[in-house]
Amino acid sequence: MLRAASRVFTALRPPPSRALHALRQPPRSLLAASARPPPLPSTLVLLCRFNSTVKLPPADKPKPSISSILQKNNQGLSSFRKVVALAVPERNGLLIAVGLLLVSSAVTLSVPFTIGRLIDFFSSPNPQIPFGLGIWQASGLLVLLFTVGAAANAGRATLMRLAGQRIVARLRRRTFTASLRQDVEFVERGEGDVLSRLSVDTSIVGESVTNNLSDGLRAVVMSSVGLAAMFYTSPTLTLLMLAMVPPVSLGAVFYGRYIKKLSNKTQEAVGDMTKVASESLSALRTVHAFNANEQEEKKFNDRIQTILSLARKEAIASGIFYGSTGWSGNVTVLGLLGYGGSLVSQGVITVGDLTSLLLYTVYVGNGLSMLTSFFSSIMRAIGAGARVFEVLDRQPLIPLHSGIQLAPERRGTIKFDHVHFEYPTRKDVKILKDFNLEVKVGETVAIVGESGGGKSSIHSLLLRYYDPNHGRVTFDGQDIREFSASSWRDIIGVVPQDPVLFSGTIAENIAFGHNATREEIEDAAREANCEFIWGLPEGFDTRIGRLSLSGGQRQRLAFARALLKKPAILALDEATSALDATSERRVNDAIDRILRSRQTTCIFVAHRLSTIARAERIVVLEGGRIVESGRYRELVLGGKERGERFRSLMAAQLSAADTSVTTGSEKEKGEGEWEQVGGEEEVVVEGKPQKS
């Protein structure tokens, strides 16, 4: 069959330069054969596959399809509808503002008519004021009219600005809520970009919905009413002026589309800049420690240059567009003056009519210019809005509240069943490969292994920051994906290697996420050995920041935060790495008591020998799989058949410790390895323990 397909392909293959044409217009032999049942479907697949690999010259490359163009336009319309829909909750205030806008625009548009009539009044040998008014009465009426217009304009501006601020606040609130609802991977991939959407993009959208919308409506009113007044004054001169509208409008369409494209790129660049700034400032101590100020400045300046480059393109486009429209307007005014002057000399119109018409021309020109600005700002808002709506409309892969609500008192066995996992941003790197682990209720399991071996990833899967690519994680025989993520995480206490504290009091940080009483907070602090709190001037009401405490103090607060939950599962990731030996022993003793009294399951990642030795079972992770498992003594005394990898890991740590100052609890070893279990010291020589 393959040989037949190859012969057919050889006979029918067109020259490379006309490959696309041949695919679009198949040979007659194939068209004739189409009436019969296709004998070799795989032959046609083979033809398409081979022809698709031919490099086509630019002239032969397929043009964008109409459907793809329509899809892009539909996306733009969808974003525009969503932007306009943001104004719906403010419709009452906006309707009043629109009414005031009509009043102020009417007053503004009366100015050219008034000036024209004044010119005719003072140039006429027999001046007459309409409605039989005196000159002072007419002057007072005009002042009153302009005062009403000014008050209406002030009210319009105030209402629009207040509505805009409320829209921005509402949009930021929704965006922040949606950001917190997203998967960890989505936010961690571009934290600065999310911050940019929260601050910059929402502001652009809110301003466009209110202030720019107000200007756009004002421009529509001024242009339409001004044109009507011009037609009333002189249809001939008005038609002459309108001859310049089509080319200007066409230019406005192209300009608006170009601005929208630049706006999308600019907002992405601003997000990238915010990301760099956020990373550098949050790690300022590291930047100073490595004297990396210039390096970070260069990275930030590169992002600034990208934004400046895009701003330069926008400035050039704006200069060309507004310069050309200004030139067109001036030429139009000159044409109106020339032709209008001849009409005045012929007595067709008066000097006042020509003056009014010229002023209306300026008003209409300004209105069209405002419409262009409105159009470009709407394009900019659509670009920024698309980034905001991406967050609002995105459905997280792991919903917080969808699924079975797990009872807090429920206990059960945790089982990793043939789990395969790689991070979404590094799909080519396999982290866990056919990983299997079962942890019974109340059991304490230590996970050890080399850095980058996937130890912390086990916690990420346990907490459902991510889901396995293959396999499953079960609790009490039930897949944890069936539980709601919020109720599942509510039964897990977490102590990360680098605990995060939030701006607020110590009590607020310990009770983070829970409505705990002061007594419960203090009990948790005692259990976590946080005695330093009572020595602070304001105690639990002391306000702290992210890095205002030492590493050990932050870890103990994180312990207190986890213990306050009274969790069914305790997940510790190098949780005692910043504690001194005394504090570590106290914290570990407290944890042991809590685990025994509450039947709490504990899965912890550790490198410290004193912490590992307390585990009921030790799991050695290597290459994404468990290579050894057993109790501490079993792995240490297992000989060549068992515990070899564990002993090599411990030997590497002890050899590193030998280079430092030896403490009183450690003894120098020759060829053996040292361990400490239950306060007794033993030296293991060739697999046999000896009392030291």
C-alpha positions as CSV (number, residue, x, y, z in Angstrom):
1,M,0.0,0.0,0.0
2,L,2.8,2.4,0.8
3,R,4.5,1.6,-2.5
4,A,1.3,2.3,-4.3
5,A,1.0,5.6,-2.4
6,S,4.6,6.5,-3.2
7,R,4.0,5.8,-7.0
8,V,0.9,7.9,-7.0
9,F,2.7,10.7,-5.1
10,T,5.6,10.6,-7.6
11,A,3.2,10.8,-10.6
12,L,1.1,13.6,-9.2
13,R,3.6,15.7,-7.4
14,P,3.7,19.2,-8.8
15,P,6.8,21.4,-9.0
16,P,7.7,22.9,-5.6
17,S,6.9,26.5,-6.7
18,R,3.4,25.6,-7.6
19,A,2.6,23.2,-4.8
20,L,-0.2,25.3,-3.3
21,H,-1.8,25.8,-6.7
22,A,-1.8,22.1,-7.3
23,L,-3.4,21.4,-4.0
24,R,-6.1,24.0,-4.7
25,Q,-6.7,22.6,-8.2
26,P,-6.2,18.8,-8.1
27,P,-5.5,17.0,-11.4
28,R,-8.4,15.7,-13.5
29,S,-7.5,12.1,-12.8
30,L,-8.3,12.7,-9.1
31,L,-11.4,14.7,-10.0
32,A,-12.6,11.9,-12.2
33,A,-11.9,9.4,-9.5
34,S,-13.9,11.3,-7.0
35,A,-17.1,9.8,-8.4
36,R,-15.9,6.4,-7.3
37,P,-15.3,5.3,-3.7
38,P,-11.8,6.5,-2.7
39,P,-9.5,3.5,-3.0
40,L,-6.6,4.8,-0.9
41,P,-7.5,7.4,1.7
42,S,-4.0,7.3,3.1
43,T,-2.6,8.3,-0.3
44,L,-4.4,11.6,-0.1
45,V,-3.2,12.2,3.5
46,L,0.3,11.4,2.3
47,L,0.0,13.9,-0.6
48,C,-1.2,16.7,1.7
49,R,1.6,15.9,4.2
50,F,4.4,16.0,1.7
51,N,3.1,19.1,-0.1
52,S,2.7,21.0,3.2
53,T,6.5,20.7,3.7
54,V,7.3,22.5,0.5
55,K,8.6,26.1,1.2
56,L,6.4,28.5,-0.7
57,P,7.5,31.9,-2.1
58,P,5.7,34.9,-0.5
59,A,3.5,35.3,-3.6
60,D,2.1,31.8,-3.2
61,K,1.6,31.8,0.5
62,P,-2.1,31.6,1.6
63,K,-3.7,34.9,2.4
64,P,-5.6,35.3,5.7
65,S,-9.1,33.8,5.4
66,I,-12.2,35.9,5.6
67,S,-13.3,33.8,8.6
68,S,-10.1,34.7,10.5
69,I,-10.6,38.4,9.8
70,L,-14.2,38.2,10.9
71,Q,-13.1,36.4,14.0
72,K,-10.7,39.2,14.9
73,N,-13.4,41.8,14.3
74,N,-15.9,39.8,16.4
75,Q,-13.3,39.7,19.3
76,G,-12.9,43.5,19.0
77,L,-16.7,44.0,19.0
78,S,-17.0,41.6,22.0
79,S,-14.4,43.6,24.0
80,F,-16.2,46.9,23.0
81,R,-19.5,45.5,24.2
82,K,-17.9,44.5,27.5
83,V,-16.3,47.9,27.9
84,V,-19.7,49.7,27.3
85,A,-21.4,47.2,29.6
86,L,-19.3,48.5,32.5
87,A,-21.3,51.7,32.4
88,V,-24.6,50.0,33.0
89,P,-24.5,50.2,36.8
90,E,-23.9,54.0,36.5
91,R,-26.7,54.5,34.0
92,N,-28.8,56.9,36.1
93,G,-25.9,59.3,36.8
94,L,-24.7,59.0,33.2
95,L,-28.1,59.8,31.8
96,I,-28.2,63.0,33.9
97,A,-24.7,63.8,32.7
98,V,-25.8,63.3,29.1
99,G,-28.7,65.6,29.6
100,L,-26.4,68.3,31.1
101,L,-24.1,67.6,28.1
102,L,-26.9,68.4,25.7
103,V,-27.7,71.7,27.6
104,S,-24.0,72.8,27.6
105,S,-23.5,71.8,24.0
106,A,-26.6,73.8,22.9
107,V,-25.3,76.8,24.7
108,T,-21.9,76.4,23.1
109,L,-23.4,76.0,19.6
110,S,-25.4,79.2,20.1
111,V,-22.2,81.2,20.2
112,P,-21.5,81.3,16.4
113,F,-25.2,82.2,15.7
114,T,-25.0,85.0,18.3
115,I,-21.8,86.4,17.0
116,G,-23.2,86.4,13.4
117,R,-26.3,88.3,14.5
118,L,-24.2,90.8,16.5
119,I,-22.0,91.5,13.4
120,D,-25.2,92.1,11.3
121,F,-26.7,94.2,14.1
122,F,-23.7,96.6,14.4
123,S,-23.1,96.7,10.6
124,S,-26.8,97.4,9.7
125,P,-28.0,101.0,9.3
126,N,-31.3,100.1,11.1
127,P,-30.3,97.6,13.8
128,Q,-33.2,95.6,15.4
129,I,-33.0,93.2,18.3
130,P,-35.3,90.1,17.9
131,F,-38.4,89.7,20.2
132,G,-38.3,93.5,20.8
133,L,-35.7,93.3,23.5
134,G,-33.6,96.2,24.6
135,I,-29.8,95.9,24.4
136,W,-29.3,95.5,28.1
137,Q,-32.1,92.9,28.3
138,A,-30.5,91.0,25.4
139,S,-27.1,91.2,27.1
140,G,-28.5,90.0,30.4
141,L,-30.2,87.1,28.6
142,L,-26.9,86.1,27.0
143,V,-25.1,86.2,30.3
144,L,-27.8,84.0,31.9
145,L,-27.6,81.6,29.0
146,F,-23.8,81.3,29.2
147,T,-24.1,80.8,33.0
148,V,-26.5,78.0,32.6
149,G,-24.2,76.4,30.0
150,A,-21.2,76.7,32.4
151,A,-23.2,75.1,35.3
152,A,-24.4,72.3,33.1
153,N,-20.8,71.6,31.9
154,A,-19.6,71.6,35.5
155,G,-22.3,69.2,36.5
156,R,-21.6,67.0,33.5
157,A,-17.8,66.8,34.3
158,T,-18.4,66.1,38.0
159,L,-20.9,63.2,37.3
160,M,-18.7,61.7,34.6
161,R,-15.6,61.8,36.8
162,L,-17.4,60.2,39.8
163,A,-18.9,57.5,37.6
164,G,-15.5,56.8,36.1
165,Q,-13.9,56.4,39.5
166,R,-16.6,54.0,40.6
167,I,-16.3,52.0,37.4
168,V,-12.5,51.7,37.9
169,A,-12.9,50.7,41.6
170,R,-15.5,48.1,40.6
171,L,-13.4,46.8,37.8
172,R,-10.3,46.6,40.0
173,R,-12.2,44.8,42.7
174,R,-13.5,42.2,40.2
175,T,-10.1,41.8,38.6
176,F,-8.4,41.3,41.9
177,T,-11.0,38.7,43.0
178,A,-10.6,36.9,39.6
179,S,-6.8,37.0,40.0
180,L,-7.0,35.4,43.5
181,R,-9.3,32.7,42.0
182,Q,-6.8,31.8,39.3
183,D,-4.4,28.9,39.4
184,V,-1.0,29.4,41.0
185,E,0.8,28.9,37.7
186,F,-1.2,31.7,36.0
187,V,-0.2,34.4,38.5
188,E,3.3,33.2,39.2
189,R,4.1,33.2,35.5
190,G,3.5,36.9,35.3
191,E,2.9,38.6,38.6
192,G,4.0,42.0,37.4
193,D,1.7,41.7,34.3
194,V,-1.3,41.0,36.6
195,L,-0.4,44.0,38.7
196,S,-0.2,46.1,35.5
197,R,-3.7,44.9,34.5
198,L,-5.0,45.8,38.0
199,S,-3.6,49.3,38.0
200,V,-2.9,50.7,34.5
201,D,-5.4,48.8,32.2
202,T,-8.4,49.2,34.5
203,S,-7.7,53.0,34.7
204,I,-7.6,53.2,30.9
205,V,-10.8,51.3,30.5
206,G,-12.6,53.3,33.2
207,E,-11.5,56.7,31.7
208,S,-12.6,55.6,28.3
209,V,-16.0,54.6,29.5
210,T,-16.8,57.9,31.1
211,N,-14.6,60.9,30.2
212,N,-13.9,59.8,26.7
213,L,-17.5,58.7,26.2
214,S,-18.6,62.1,27.3
215,D,-16.2,63.8,24.9
216,G,-17.4,61.5,22.1
217,L,-21.1,62.3,22.7
218,R,-20.2,66.0,22.9
219,A,-18.4,65.7,19.6
220,V,-21.4,64.0,18.0
221,V,-23.8,66.7,19.2
222,M,-21.5,69.5,18.1
223,S,-20.8,68.0,14.7
224,S,-24.4,67.1,13.9
225,V,-26.0,70.3,15.1
226,G,-23.2,72.4,13.6
227,L,-23.7,70.7,10.3
228,A,-27.5,71.4,10.5
229,A,-26.8,75.1,11.3
230,M,-24.4,75.3,8.4
231,F,-26.9,73.8,5.9
232,Y,-29.5,76.3,7.2
233,T,-27.0,79.1,6.6
234,S,-25.6,78.1,3.2
235,P,-26.0,74.6,1.7
236,T,-23.5,75.4,-1.0
237,L,-20.7,76.3,1.4
238,T,-21.6,73.4,3.6
239,L,-21.2,70.9,0.7
240,L,-17.8,72.4,-0.1
241,M,-16.7,71.8,3.5
242,L,-18.0,68.3,3.5
243,A,-15.8,67.4,0.5
244,M,-12.9,67.1,3.0
245,V,-14.8,64.7,5.4
246,P,-14.4,61.3,3.5
247,P,-10.6,61.3,3.3
248,V,-10.3,62.5,6.9
249,S,-12.7,59.8,8.1
250,L,-10.8,57.1,6.2
251,G,-7.6,58.3,7.7
252,A,-9.2,58.2,11.2
253,V,-10.2,54.6,10.7
254,F,-6.7,53.5,9.8
255,Y,-5.2,55.6,12.5
256,G,-7.6,54.1,15.1
257,R,-6.7,50.6,14.1
258,Y,-3.0,51.3,14.3
259,I,-3.4,52.9,17.7
260,K,-5.3,49.8,18.9
261,K,-2.4,47.6,17.8
262,L,0.2,49.8,19.4
263,S,-1.9,50.0,22.6
264,N,-1.9,46.2,22.9
265,K,1.8,46.0,22.6
266,T,2.4,49.0,24.9
267,Q,0.2,47.4,27.7
268,E,2.1,44.2,27.4
269,A,5.4,46.1,27.6
270,V,4.2,48.0,30.7
271,G,3.2,44.7,32.2
272,D,6.7,43.3,31.5
273,M,8.3,46.4,33.0
274,T,6.1,46.1,36.2
275,K,7.1,42.5,36.5
276,V,10.8,43.4,36.4
277,A,10.3,46.2,38.9
278,S,8.3,43.9,41.2
279,E,10.9,41.2,41.2
280,S,13.8,43.5,41.8
281,L,12.2,45.5,44.6
282,S,10.8,42.4,46.4
283,A,14.4,40.9,46.3
284,L,16.2,44.1,47.2
285,R,18.4,42.5,49.8
286,T,19.6,39.9,47.3
287,V,20.2,42.7,44.7
288,H,22.3,44.6,47.2
289,A,24.1,41.5,48.5
290,F,25.3,40.7,44.9
291,N,25.9,44.3,43.9
292,A,23.4,43.7,41.0
293,N,22.0,47.2,40.9
294,E,23.4,48.0,37.5
295,Q,22.2,44.6,36.1
296,E,18.7,45.2,37.4
297,E,18.8,48.8,36.2
298,K,19.8,47.6,32.7
299,K,16.9,45.1,32.6
300,F,14.5,47.8,33.7
301,N,15.9,50.3,31.2
302,D,15.5,47.8,28.4
303,R,11.8,47.5,29.2
304,I,11.6,51.3,29.3
305,Q,13.2,51.5,25.9
306,T,10.7,49.1,24.5
307,I,7.9,51.3,25.8
308,L,9.6,54.4,24.5
309,S,10.0,52.8,21.1
310,L,6.3,52.1,20.9
311,A,5.4,55.6,22.2
312,R,7.7,57.0,19.5
313,K,5.7,55.1,16.8
314,E,2.4,56.4,18.3
315,A,3.8,59.9,18.4
316,I,4.8,59.8,14.8
317,A,1.5,58.4,13.7
318,S,-0.4,61.0,15.8
319,G,1.8,63.8,14.3
320,I,1.1,62.7,10.8
321,F,-2.6,62.2,11.3
322,Y,-3.3,65.4,13.2
323,G,-0.9,67.4,11.0
324,S,-2.8,66.3,7.9
325,T,-6.2,66.9,9.4
326,G,-5.1,70.4,10.5
327,W,-3.8,71.1,7.0
328,S,-7.1,69.9,5.5
329,G,-9.1,72.1,7.9
330,N,-7.0,75.2,7.1
331,V,-7.4,74.6,3.4
332,T,-11.2,74.1,3.9
333,V,-11.4,77.4,5.8
334,L,-9.5,79.2,3.0
335,G,-11.8,77.7,0.4
336,L,-14.9,78.8,2.4
337,L,-13.5,82.3,2.8
338,G,-12.8,82.7,-0.9
339,Y,-16.1,81.3,-2.1
340,G,-18.0,82.7,0.8
341,G,-16.6,86.2,0.1
342,S,-17.9,86.1,-3.4
343,L,-21.3,85.1,-2.1
344,V,-21.3,88.0,0.3
345,S,-20.3,90.4,-2.6
346,Q,-23.2,89.0,-4.6
347,G,-25.6,89.6,-1.7
348,V,-26.5,85.9,-1.4
349,I,-25.4,85.8,2.3
350,T,-24.5,88.5,4.8
351,V,-21.2,89.0,6.6
352,G,-22.7,87.7,9.8
353,D,-23.9,84.5,8.0
354,L,-20.4,83.9,6.7
355,T,-18.9,84.6,10.1
356,S,-21.3,82.2,11.7
357,L,-20.7,79.6,9.1
358,L,-16.9,79.8,9.5
359,L,-17.3,79.5,13.3
360,Y,-19.6,76.5,12.8
361,T,-16.9,75.0,10.5
362,V,-14.4,75.4,13.4
363,Y,-16.8,73.8,15.8
364,V,-17.6,70.9,13.4
365,G,-13.8,70.5,12.8
366,N,-13.2,70.3,16.5
367,G,-16.0,67.9,16.9
368,L,-14.6,65.6,14.2
369,S,-11.2,65.9,15.8
370,M,-12.7,64.9,19.1
371,L,-14.5,62.0,17.4
372,T,-11.1,60.9,16.1
373,S,-9.6,61.1,19.6
374,F,-12.6,59.3,21.0
375,F,-12.2,56.6,18.4
376,S,-8.5,56.1,19.1
377,S,-9.1,56.1,22.9
378,I,-11.9,53.5,22.5
379,M,-9.4,51.4,20.5
380,R,-6.9,51.9,23.3
381,A,-9.6,50.9,25.8
382,I,-10.5,47.8,23.8
383,G,-6.8,46.8,23.8
384,A,-6.5,47.3,27.6
385,G,-10.0,45.9,28.2
386,A,-9.0,42.7,26.4
387,R,-6.2,42.1,28.9
388,V,-8.5,42.8,31.9
389,F,-11.4,40.6,30.5
390,E,-8.9,37.8,29.9
391,V,-8.5,37.6,33.7
392,L,-12.2,38.1,34.4
393,D,-13.3,35.5,31.9
394,R,-10.6,33.0,32.5
395,Q,-11.9,29.9,34.2
396,P,-9.2,28.4,36.5
397,L,-8.3,24.8,35.8
398,I,-8.7,24.1,39.6
399,P,-11.9,25.9,40.7
400,L,-11.9,26.9,44.4
401,H,-15.5,26.1,45.3
402,S,-16.5,23.4,42.8
403,G,-16.8,19.9,44.1
404,I,-17.6,18.0,47.3
405,Q,-17.3,19.9,50.5
406,L,-14.9,18.0,52.8
407,A,-15.7,17.8,56.5
408,P,-12.9,19.3,58.6
409,E,-12.9,16.3,61.0
410,R,-12.5,13.7,58.3
411,R,-9.4,11.5,58.4
412,G,-8.0,9.1,55.8
413,T,-5.1,7.6,54.0
414,I,-3.3,9.7,51.5
415,K,-2.2,7.8,48.4
416,F,-0.2,9.0,45.3
417,D,-1.2,6.4,42.7
418,H,1.1,6.1,39.6
419,V,1.6,9.9,39.5
420,H,3.4,11.6,36.5
421,F,3.9,15.3,36.7
422,E,5.7,18.1,34.9
423,Y,5.2,21.9,35.3
424,P,3.1,23.6,32.6
425,T,6.0,26.0,31.8
426,R,8.5,23.1,31.6
427,K,6.7,20.3,29.8
428,D,10.0,18.8,28.6
429,V,11.2,18.2,32.2
430,K,9.6,15.3,33.9
431,I,9.4,15.9,37.6
432,L,7.6,12.8,38.9
433,K,7.6,9.5,37.0
434,D,5.2,6.8,38.1
435,F,5.4,8.1,41.7
436,N,3.6,5.9,44.3
437,L,3.3,6.7,48.0
438,E,0.8,5.7,50.7
439,V,0.6,7.6,54.0
440,K,-1.7,6.2,56.7
441,V,-3.6,8.3,59.2
442,G,-1.3,9.8,61.8
443,E,1.8,8.6,60.1
444,T,4.9,10.9,59.7
445,V,6.8,10.6,56.5
446,A,10.0,12.4,55.6
447,I,10.9,12.9,51.9
448,V,14.6,13.3,51.2
449,G,16.6,13.5,48.1
450,E,18.8,15.8,46.0
451,S,17.7,19.3,45.2
452,G,15.4,19.5,42.2
453,G,14.3,15.9,42.6
454,G,10.6,16.8,43.0
455,K,10.2,16.9,46.8
456,S,8.4,20.2,46.9
457,S,6.4,19.2,43.9
458,I,4.8,16.5,46.0
459,H,3.5,19.2,48.3
460,S,2.3,21.3,45.3
461,L,0.2,18.3,44.1
462,L,-1.0,17.5,47.7
463,L,-2.3,21.1,48.0
464,R,-3.7,21.0,44.5
465,Y,-1.7,24.0,43.2
466,Y,-1.3,21.7,40.2
467,D,-3.0,18.4,39.2
468,P,-1.0,15.3,38.0
469,N,-0.6,14.9,34.3
470,H,-1.3,11.2,34.8
471,G,-2.3,9.2,37.8
472,R,-4.2,10.5,40.8
473,V,-3.9,11.5,44.5
474,T,-6.5,10.1,46.8
475,F,-7.7,10.8,50.3
476,D,-9.6,8.1,52.2
477,G,-9.9,6.3,48.9
478,Q,-11.4,9.3,47.0
479,D,-9.7,11.3,44.3
480,I,-8.9,14.7,45.8
481,R,-10.0,16.3,42.5
482,E,-13.6,15.4,43.5
483,F,-13.3,17.7,46.6
484,S,-13.6,21.5,46.3
485,A,-10.1,22.9,46.4
486,S,-11.0,25.3,49.2
487,S,-12.4,22.6,51.6
488,W,-9.5,20.3,50.8
489,R,-6.9,23.0,51.5
490,D,-8.8,23.8,54.7
491,I,-7.7,20.5,56.3
492,I,-4.0,21.0,55.4
493,G,-1.6,23.0,57.5
494,V,1.4,24.3,55.5
495,V,4.8,25.6,56.6
496,P,6.9,26.6,53.6
497,Q,10.7,26.9,53.6
498,D,10.4,30.7,53.2
499,P,7.3,31.7,55.1
500,V,5.4,34.8,53.9
501,L,4.1,37.4,56.3
502,F,1.7,40.1,55.4
503,S,1.5,43.7,56.5
504,G,-0.5,43.8,59.8
505,T,-0.2,42.6,63.4
506,I,1.4,39.4,64.6
507,A,-2.1,38.2,65.7
508,E,-3.5,38.9,62.2
509,N,-0.7,36.9,60.6
510,I,-1.1,33.9,62.9
511,A,-4.9,33.9,62.4
512,F,-4.5,34.5,58.6
513,G,-7.6,33.1,56.8
514,H,-9.4,32.2,60.1
515,N,-11.6,34.0,62.6
516,A,-9.7,32.9,65.7
517,T,-10.0,34.2,69.2
518,R,-7.1,35.8,70.9
519,E,-6.9,32.8,73.2
520,E,-6.6,30.4,70.3
521,I,-3.9,32.6,68.7
522,E,-1.9,32.6,71.9
523,D,-2.2,28.8,72.3
524,A,-1.0,28.3,68.8
525,A,2.0,30.6,69.4
526,R,2.9,28.7,72.6
527,E,2.8,25.4,70.7
528,A,5.1,26.8,68.0
529,N,7.6,28.1,70.6
530,C,6.9,31.8,69.7
531,E,8.0,33.1,73.1
532,F,9.6,36.1,71.5
533,I,6.2,37.6,70.9
534,W,5.6,38.2,74.7
535,G,8.9,40.2,74.8
536,L,7.7,42.7,72.2
537,P,6.4,46.1,73.5
538,E,3.0,45.6,71.9
539,G,3.0,41.8,72.0
540,F,0.5,40.3,69.5
541,D,-0.5,43.7,68.4
542,T,2.9,44.5,67.1
543,R,2.7,45.5,63.4
544,I,5.1,43.7,61.1
545,G,6.0,43.6,57.4
546,R,7.1,41.0,55.0
547,L,10.7,41.0,56.2
548,S,10.6,42.7,59.5
549,L,11.3,39.5,61.5
550,S,14.2,37.1,61.4
551,G,14.0,33.9,59.4
552,G,13.6,31.8,62.5
553,Q,10.9,34.0,63.9
554,R,9.0,33.9,60.6
555,Q,9.2,30.1,60.5
556,R,7.8,29.9,64.1
557,L,4.9,32.2,63.2
558,A,4.2,30.0,60.1
559,F,4.2,27.0,62.5
560,A,1.7,28.8,64.7
561,R,-0.5,29.7,61.7
562,A,-0.5,26.1,60.5
563,L,-1.2,24.6,64.0
564,L,-4.1,27.1,64.6
565,K,-6.0,25.3,61.8
566,K,-5.9,22.0,63.7
567,P,-5.2,20.3,60.4
568,A,-5.8,16.7,59.4
569,I,-2.6,16.9,57.3
570,L,0.6,18.8,58.0
571,A,2.9,19.7,55.1
572,L,6.3,20.9,56.1
573,D,8.9,22.0,53.6
574,E,12.3,22.6,55.3
575,A,10.2,24.1,58.0
576,T,13.0,24.2,60.6
577,S,15.8,25.2,58.4
578,A,16.1,28.7,59.9
579,L,15.8,27.6,63.6
580,D,18.6,27.1,66.0
581,A,19.1,23.6,67.6
582,T,17.2,24.5,70.8
583,S,14.3,26.0,69.0
584,E,14.2,23.2,66.5
585,R,14.0,20.6,69.3
586,R,11.2,22.4,71.1
587,V,9.2,22.9,67.9
588,N,9.7,19.3,66.9
589,D,8.7,18.0,70.3
590,A,5.6,20.2,70.2
591,I,4.7,18.9,66.7
592,D,5.2,15.3,67.9
593,R,2.8,15.8,70.8
594,I,0.2,17.4,68.4
595,L,0.5,14.7,65.8
596,R,0.0,12.0,68.4
597,S,-3.0,13.7,70.1
598,R,-4.8,14.7,67.0
599,Q,-4.0,11.8,64.7
600,T,-2.6,14.3,62.2
601,T,-0.8,13.0,59.1
602,C,2.5,14.7,58.5
603,I,4.5,14.8,55.2
604,F,7.6,16.8,55.4
605,V,10.6,17.6,53.3
606,A,13.9,17.9,55.2
607,H,17.6,17.8,55.0
608,R,18.5,18.1,58.6
609,L,19.5,14.7,60.2
610,S,17.8,15.6,63.5
611,T,14.5,16.3,61.8
612,I,14.6,13.3,59.5
613,A,15.4,10.8,62.3
614,R,12.0,11.7,64.0
615,A,10.0,10.4,61.0
616,E,8.2,7.0,61.2
617,R,9.1,6.4,57.6
618,I,11.7,7.9,55.3
619,V,11.2,8.0,51.5
620,V,14.2,8.6,49.3
621,L,13.3,10.3,46.0
622,E,15.5,10.1,43.0
623,G,14.7,10.8,39.4
624,G,11.1,11.4,40.2
625,R,10.6,7.9,41.8
626,I,10.9,6.4,45.2
627,V,14.1,4.4,45.3
628,E,14.2,3.6,49.0
629,S,11.8,3.6,51.9
630,G,11.9,2.5,55.5
631,R,12.5,3.6,59.1
632,Y,15.6,5.7,59.9
633,R,17.4,2.8,61.7
634,E,16.5,0.3,58.9
635,L,18.0,2.6,56.2
636,V,21.1,3.3,58.2
637,L,21.8,-0.3,59.2
638,G,20.5,-1.9,56.0
639,G,23.9,-2.7,54.5
640,K,24.5,-2.8,50.8
641,E,21.0,-4.3,50.0
642,R,19.1,-1.4,51.6
643,G,19.6,2.2,52.4
644,E,22.7,2.8,50.3
645,R,21.3,5.9,48.6
646,F,20.0,7.3,51.9
647,R,23.4,6.8,53.5
648,S,25.2,8.5,50.6
649,L,22.9,11.5,51.0
650,M,23.5,11.7,54.7
651,A,27.3,11.2,54.2
652,A,27.3,14.1,51.9
653,Q,25.7,16.3,54.5
654,L,28.0,15.1,57.3
655,S,31.1,15.6,55.2
656,A,30.0,19.2,54.6
657,A,29.4,19.5,58.3
658,D,32.9,18.2,59.0
659,T,34.4,21.3,57.3
660,S,32.7,23.5,59.9
661,V,33.2,23.8,63.6
662,T,32.2,20.5,65.3
663,T,29.5,20.9,68.0
664,G,29.6,19.1,71.3
665,S,26.8,16.8,70.3
666,E,28.6,15.6,67.2
667,K,31.8,13.4,67.3
668,E,34.4,13.1,64.7
669,K,34.1,9.9,62.6
670,G,36.7,7.9,60.8
671,E,35.2,5.6,58.2
672,G,31.9,5.4,59.9
673,E,28.7,7.5,59.9
674,W,27.1,9.2,62.9
675,E,23.5,9.1,64.0
676,Q,21.5,10.2,67.0
677,V,18.3,8.6,67.9
678,G,16.5,9.2,71.1
679,G,19.4,11.0,72.6
680,E,21.9,8.1,72.2
681,E,24.9,8.4,70.0
682,E,26.0,5.5,67.8
683,V,28.8,5.2,65.3
684,V,28.0,2.9,62.4
685,V,31.1,1.2,61.1
686,E,30.7,-1.1,58.1
687,G,27.0,-1.4,58.9
688,K,27.4,-2.4,62.5
689,P,26.4,-0.1,65.4
690,Q,28.9,0.6,68.2
691,K,28.3,2.6,71.4
692,S,30.4,5.7,71.4
